[in-house]
Amino acid sequence: MKLIAILFLCSTLLTSLAQGDQQQEFVCNDEDLLKAVDAALTKYNDGSKSDNQFVLYRITEGNKTVDHDVLYSVKYEVKEGNCSVQSGIPWKECDYKESEQAATGECTATIRKRHRDRDFSVTTQTCHVTPAKGPVVTSEYECHGCVYPITTVPHDLDPVLRHAIQHFNNHTDHSHLFAVKEVKKAQRQMESGWNYEVTYLIEQTNCSKENFKVLTRDCKALLKGNTGKCTDLAHVDPQLRITSFSQKCRFLSAEDFFIGCPGCPSEIPVDSQDVKRVLSHSITKFNAENNAAFYFKIDIVHRATSQVIAGFKYSVEFTARETTCSKESNKELTESCETNKLGKTLRCTADVYYLVGEKKRIETTVKCQSPGKKQLRPCVYKGQPRDAGAMPTFEGEAS
C-alpha cells in the first residue's frame, strides 16, 4: 500500500484560552487539531449528495476555547477526491482529482471535544463549494440537540426580536414604546425546530403609546430615555412559528453602565453596531494610507474592547485579506470586492477615538503586519495505508 502525500499549508492558528486569555501557535503535528478537522470533513462527506468525497487541502484559520469542554473553530479548504461517497473509503485514503475536473470548497466549522469521553462532535458547519464548472453551492449543518452561540446574528433571529419587543410594549405600563438597541448574546438549539435564548438591550423611543400603537420608522431613540436589558426564551417550529415564549426584563440604572473599573477597557461583542462602525473607519483608513495595488477587506474579527476616556476609545483586533479590486480601477472598497484566495493576509489592530466636546472628532490608528515566514509552517500532509487505523501525520517540508 502506498502513502498518499499531499502538500498542505498549515497557517498560524491562535489559541484563545478562556483562562488567562493566553495565545499559542497551533503546530502541524497538533493531533487534536487534525482530529477536529477530520470529524468536520467526515461529517460533510457523509451528508454530501455529490458523487465524490472531498479531501482536505489546507487549514487556513483556527482557534480553540477551553472551558468545561474544548471548542475548536476552524476554517479549511477542500478539493474533490477520486473516491465516491458510496465507497465507504475514508477521505484520508483518497487522492485529488485532476485540477481542471475537481470541485473546490471552503468550510467554516465549530467542533466540540468533550472532556468526559474525548469524542469530537461537529456543532456547526457551513461549506461553500465551487464545482469544476458551475455556480457556488452552500451547504449548512446543525447538530441536533446541541446548544451553541450565535456570533453573528442571523436573519432568522429577526422574527424572535420583533415578537419580543412587541411583547414587551404590550405587557408594560410605560408611556412610550421601546425598540431593540443591541443584541448582547444569543444561542440556538436545534430540537423539533429551534430553541433560542437571546439577551439584548432595549431603548425608549419618542413614540408615545397614546399616539402610536406599534413601532414605526418615525420612532427614534430618545437621547436621555430609559434603557433596559431583556433575556428571552423562544421556540420556533419548522414552519417558523413561535410556539412558546418567555421574557425577563429590567430597567438599567446609571450604576449598571459603570460596573468594574471606570475607564478600563471592557470586552464588547464583535458583531455589535459600534464595532461595525469602528471597522468601517479602520479599513477605510488602512486602504487610504498603504501603497498596496489592491484593496483589503476585513475577514475575521477576533476581539473588541471599549473604554471611556474623554470620549470613547475602541480597540479591535482583526484579520484583513487582499481583494480582487485594484485601486487603479476602483475608487473605493465596495461589498462586491471579493477576497483573493491567493492574496496577502494581514493581522491588524485598530484604535478609534471618538472625542467629544468642542473638538469633537474621530481619530483612527491602524497597524497591520503580515504573518511572515516565522508564523507560516509549510508542511507535507502524509496519509496512511488503507489498512492503518492511525490518524495521518504532518511532517516538515524539508523532510
C-alpha positions in Angstrom: 0.0 0.0 0.0 1.3 3.4 -0.9 1.3 6.5 1.3 -0.5 9.5 -0.3 1.4 12.7 0.1 -0.5 15.9 -0.1 1.1 19.4 0.0 -0.5 21.2 2.9 -0.1 24.7 4.3 -0.7 25.0 8.0 -1.2 28.7 8.7 -0.8 30.4 12.0 -3.6 29.2 14.3 -4.0 31.1 17.5 -5.4 29.5 20.6 -7.6 31.8 22.7 -8.0 30.2 26.1 -10.8 31.3 28.4 -8.5 31.1 31.3 -5.9 33.9 31.2 -6.5 34.8 27.5 -3.2 33.2 26.6 -2.3 32.7 22.9 -0.4 29.8 21.5 0.5 28.7 18.0 -1.0 25.5 16.6 1.8 23.4 15.2 1.5 21.0 12.3 1.7 17.9 14.5 -1.2 19.0 16.7 -3.1 15.7 16.8 -6.3 17.2 18.2 -6.5 19.9 15.6 -6.4 17.3 12.8 -8.9 15.1 14.6 -11.3 18.1 14.8 -11.0 18.8 11.1 -11.3 15.1 10.3 -14.6 15.0 12.2 -15.9 18.0 10.4 -14.9 16.9 6.9 -16.1 13.3 7.5 -19.5 14.8 8.6 -19.7 16.9 5.5 -18.8 13.9 3.2 -21.4 11.7 4.9 -24.1 14.2 4.2 -22.9 15.0 0.7 -25.1 14.4 -2.3 -22.2 14.6 -4.8 -20.5 11.6 -6.4 -17.1 12.0 -4.8 -15.8 12.8 -1.4 -13.8 15.9 -0.6 -10.2 15.7 0.6 -8.5 18.2 3.0 -6.3 20.7 1.1 -5.2 23.1 3.9 -6.3 24.7 7.2 -6.3 28.5 7.0 -7.7 29.7 10.3 -8.4 28.3 13.7 -8.7 28.8 17.4 -9.9 26.9 20.4 -11.6 27.9 23.6 -11.0 25.8 26.8 -13.9 25.8 29.2 -15.8 22.8 30.5 -15.1 21.2 27.1 -12.8 22.3 24.3 -14.3 24.1 21.3 -12.4 24.3 18.1 -13.3 26.9 15.5 -11.6 26.2 12.1 -11.7 27.3 8.5 -10.3 24.9 6.0 -10.1 24.3 2.2 -11.0 21.1 0.4 -10.6 19.6 -3.1 -12.7 16.9 -4.7 -11.1 13.4 -4.4 -11.3 10.3 -6.6 -13.2 8.2 -4.0 -17.0 8.1 -4.3 -19.3 8.8 -1.3 -20.8 5.3 -1.6 -17.3 3.6 -1.5 -17.0 3.8 2.3 -13.3 4.7 1.9 -12.2 7.4 4.4 -11.3 10.7 2.8 -7.8 10.4 4.2 -7.2 7.5 1.7 -8.4 9.4 -1.3 -6.3 11.3 -3.8 -7.2 14.6 -5.6 -8.9 14.5 -9.0 -7.2 16.4 -11.8 -7.3 20.1 -11.1 -9.5 21.0 -14.1 -12.0 18.4 -13.2 -12.1 18.9 -9.4 -14.5 20.9 -7.4 -13.1 23.0 -4.6 -14.5 24.5 -1.4 -14.0 26.3 1.9 -15.7 25.3 5.1 -16.1 27.0 8.5 -16.8 24.7 11.4 -17.0 24.5 15.2 -16.1 21.2 16.7 -16.6 20.3 20.4 -14.2 17.9 22.2 -15.9 16.6 25.4 -13.5 16.1 28.3 -15.7 13.3 29.6 -15.4 10.9 26.6 -12.8 12.8 24.5 -15.0 12.5 21.4 -15.2 15.1 18.7 -18.7 16.3 17.7 -19.4 18.9 15.0 -21.6 21.7 16.3 -22.0 23.9 13.2 -20.5 23.8 9.7 -21.0 25.9 6.6 -19.3 24.9 3.3 -19.1 27.0 0.1 -18.4 24.6 -2.8 -17.4 25.7 -6.3 -18.0 22.9 -8.9 -15.4 22.4 -11.6 -17.7 24.3 -13.9 -20.7 25.9 -12.2 -22.0 28.3 -9.5 -21.2 28.3 -5.8 -23.2 25.9 -3.7 -23.7 26.4 0.0 -24.3 23.6 2.5 -25.0 24.0 6.2 -25.1 21.5 9.1 -26.5 21.9 12.6 -26.0 19.4 15.3 -29.4 18.1 16.6 -29.8 18.9 20.3 -26.5 20.9 20.6 -26.6 24.4 22.1 -24.1 26.8 20.5 -23.6 30.6 20.5 -24.6 32.7 17.5 -21.6 35.0 17.0 -23.2 36.9 14.0 -26.9 37.4 14.5 -28.7 35.5 11.6 -31.8 36.7 9.7 -33.9 34.0 11.3 -33.5 35.7 14.7 -35.3 38.8 13.4 -38.8 37.4 13.9 -37.9 36.4 17.5 -36.8 40.0 18.2 -39.8 41.5 16.6 -42.1 39.3 18.7 -40.0 40.1 21.8 -40.2 43.9 21.6 -43.9 43.7 20.7 -44.5 41.5 23.7 -42.6 44.0 26.0 -44.5 47.0 24.7 -47.9 45.2 25.1 -47.2 44.0 28.6 -45.7 47.0 30.3 -47.4 50.2 31.5 -44.6 52.5 30.3 -45.9 55.6 28.5 -43.6 55.2 25.5 -42.7 52.4 23.1 -39.3 50.7 23.3 -37.1 49.4 20.4 -34.3 46.8 20.4 -31.0 48.6 20.7 -28.4 45.8 20.6 -28.2 42.1 20.9 -25.6 41.2 23.6 -25.7 37.4 23.5 -27.6 34.7 21.5 -27.6 31.0 21.4 -29.6 28.4 19.5 -30.5 24.7 19.8 -32.0 22.5 17.1 -34.8 20.4 18.6 -38.1 19.9 16.6 -37.5 23.4 15.3 -35.2 25.8 17.1 -34.8 26.9 20.7 -33.4 30.5 21.1 -32.0 32.2 24.2 -31.4 35.9 23.5 -30.1 38.7 25.7 -30.4 42.2 24.3 -30.8 45.9 25.3 -33.9 48.0 24.7 -34.2 51.8 24.5 -37.1 54.2 24.9 -38.3 55.9 21.7 -40.1 59.2 21.1 -43.3 57.4 20.2 -45.9 57.5 23.0 -48.4 54.7 23.3 -51.1 57.4 23.2 -50.2 58.3 19.6 -48.6 55.0 18.3 -50.0 51.5 18.6 -46.8 49.9 17.1 -43.3 50.9 16.3 -42.8 52.7 13.0 -39.8 54.2 11.2 -40.7 57.5 12.9 -39.9 56.1 16.3 -36.4 57.3 17.2 -34.4 56.6 20.4 -34.6 59.4 23.0 -31.2 60.7 24.0 -32.0 60.6 27.7 -34.6 57.9 27.6 -34.7 54.8 29.7 -32.7 51.7 28.8 -33.5 48.1 29.7 -32.0 44.6 29.4 -34.0 41.6 28.5 -33.4 37.8 28.3 -36.0 35.8 26.3 -36.5 32.1 25.6 -38.4 31.2 22.4 -39.2 28.1 20.4 -39.6 28.3 16.6 -41.2 25.3 14.9 -40.3 24.1 11.4 -43.0 26.3 10.0 -41.1 29.3 11.5 -43.9 30.0 14.0 -43.2 31.0 17.6 -44.9 28.3 19.7 -43.6 29.3 23.2 -42.1 32.4 24.6 -40.9 33.8 28.0 -39.3 37.2 28.8 -37.5 38.8 31.7 -36.6 42.5 31.5 -35.4 45.1 33.9 -34.5 48.8 33.5 -30.9 49.8 33.9 -29.6 52.4 36.3 -26.6 54.6 36.0 -24.6 52.1 38.1 -25.2 49.4 35.5 -23.1 51.3 33.0 -20.1 51.6 35.3 -19.6 48.1 36.7 -16.0 47.2 37.3 -13.1 49.6 36.7 -14.2 53.0 35.4 -12.0 54.0 32.4 -10.7 50.4 32.0 -11.2 48.5 28.7 -14.2 46.1 28.7 -15.0 43.3 26.2 -17.8 44.1 23.7 -19.5 41.8 21.1 -17.6 41.7 17.8 -20.8 41.9 15.9 -22.2 45.0 17.6 -23.1 48.1 15.6 -20.4 50.1 17.4 -17.7 47.6 16.3 -19.1 47.6 12.7 -18.6 51.4 12.6 -15.1 51.2 14.1 -14.2 48.5 11.5 -15.5 50.7 8.6 -13.3 53.6 9.8 -10.3 51.3 10.3 -10.3 49.5 6.9 -11.0 52.8 5.1 -8.0 54.5 6.7 -5.8 51.5 6.1 -6.6 51.3 2.4 -6.1 55.0 2.1 -2.7 55.0 3.7 -1.0 51.8 2.4 0.5 51.7 -1.0 -0.8 48.2 -2.0 -2.1 47.9 -5.5 -5.3 46.2 -4.3 -7.9 47.0 -1.6 -8.0 44.9 1.6 -11.3 43.9 3.3 -11.9 42.6 6.9 -12.2 38.8 7.0 -12.4 37.8 10.7 -12.9 40.0 13.8 -11.1 38.4 16.8 -11.6 40.8 19.7 -13.1 44.2 20.6 -13.0 46.4 23.6 -14.4 49.8 24.6 -13.1 52.4 27.0 -14.4 55.7 28.3 -11.5 58.3 28.1 -12.6 61.9 27.4 -15.0 60.3 25.0 -14.9 56.7 23.8 -12.0 54.5 22.7 -12.5 51.3 20.8 -9.8 48.7 20.2 -10.3 46.0 17.6 -8.2 43.0 16.5 -9.0 41.6 13.1 -7.6 39.7 10.1 -7.7 41.6 6.7 -7.4 39.9 3.3 -6.4 41.2 -0.1 -9.3 41.6 -2.6 -9.6 41.3 -6.4 -10.4 45.1 -6.6 -7.5 47.2 -7.7 -7.1 50.8 -6.6 -6.4 51.7 -10.2 -9.9 50.5 -11.4 -12.0 51.2 -8.3 -12.4 54.5 -6.4 -13.2 52.7 -3.1 -13.7 49.3 -1.5 -17.2 48.0 -2.1 -19.2 45.0 -1.0 -18.8 43.5 -4.4 -15.0 43.2 -3.9 -14.2 39.5 -3.4 -11.4 38.1 -1.4 -8.4 36.9 -3.4 -7.6 33.4 -2.0 -4.1 33.7 -3.2 -3.6 37.2 -2.0 -2.0 38.5 1.2 -3.3 38.1 4.7 -2.7 40.7 7.4 -3.2 40.6 11.2 -4.3 44.1 12.3 -5.1 46.1 15.4 -7.0 49.4 15.3 -7.7 52.1 17.9 -10.5 54.5 17.2 -11.1 57.5 19.4 -14.5 59.4 19.4 -13.6 62.7 21.1 -16.4 64.8 22.5 -16.7 68.4 23.5 -15.7 71.5 21.4 -13.1 69.5 19.5 -15.5 66.7 18.5 -13.7 64.4 16.0 -12.7 60.8 15.2 -9.1 59.7 15.4 -8.1 56.3 13.9 -4.8 54.4 14.2 -4.4 51.1 12.3 -1.4 48.8 12.5 -1.1 45.7 10.3 1.6 43.2 9.7 1.9 40.1 7.5 2.2 36.8 9.4 5.6 36.4 7.8 7.8 33.4 7.4 8.2 32.7 11.1 4.5 32.3 11.5 3.8 30.1 8.5 4.6 26.5 8.8 4.8 24.7 5.4 4.1 21.0 6.0 3.6 17.8 4.0 0.4 16.0 4.9 1.1 12.2 5.0 -1.8 9.9 4.5 -1.9 6.3 5.9 -2.3 3.0 4.1 -5.9 1.9 3.9 -5.4 -0.9 6.5 -3.9 1.5 9.0 -6.1 2.9 11.8 -3.9 5.7 13.0 -4.5 9.3 12.2 -2.5 10.9 9.4 0.6 12.9 10.5 2.3 16.1 9.4 6.0 16.4 8.5 8.1 19.4 7.8 8.5 20.2 4.2 12.3 19.9 4.4 11.9 16.2 5.5 
